[in-house]
Amino acid sequence: MLTYSMARSPAWRSLSGASVKVFLELRCHFNGKNNGALFLSYGDASKRLGLSRSTVKRAFDELQEKGFIRKTRQGARHCRLASTWAVTDRPMHPSEPPSNDWRRWQPTKNKTSVPIRNSDVPDGAATVPTEANCAA
């Protein structure tokens, strides 16, 4: 179940579509007792979700960065051993509350952005037609 507070959070709203799909797929492995032992390999996620492996990797990275998941054990590709994960909206142990790390994520302001200017439109020119211009 996706909680209202998570769905309305800046972190959730900023997720890519691939990240949402990967989170929901990983979350489907949670049975109420196995948080921290959730596994979903990049290959399995790629097949199940119709995404490339590189897109799946970026989705896992984004989910970690924004605090939705935490890696609990590093996998080993040569041993065909998938990493294990914990979702932060559920407790790892029954006696502990969930960490909800996603609540602390905030978007960063992009200081390098510049306004886009259209060089074909002179300064002060109307960019939206007025009613008078549409009557012709």
Sequence and secondary structure as in RCSB ss.txt:
>XXXX:A:sequence
MLTYSMARSPAWRSLSGASVKVFLELRCHFNGKNNGALFLSYGDASKRLGLSRSTVKRAFDELQEKGFIRKTRQG
ARHCRLASTWAVTDRPMHPSEPPSNDWRRWQPTKNKTSVPIRNSDVPDGAATVPTEANCAA
>XXXX:A:secstr
   HHHHTSHHHHT  HHHHHHHHHHHTT  SS TT EE  HHHHHHHHT  HHHHHHHHHHHHHTTSEEEEE  
BGGGTB  EEEETTS SSTTS    GGGG      TT      TTS TT  SS  HHHH  
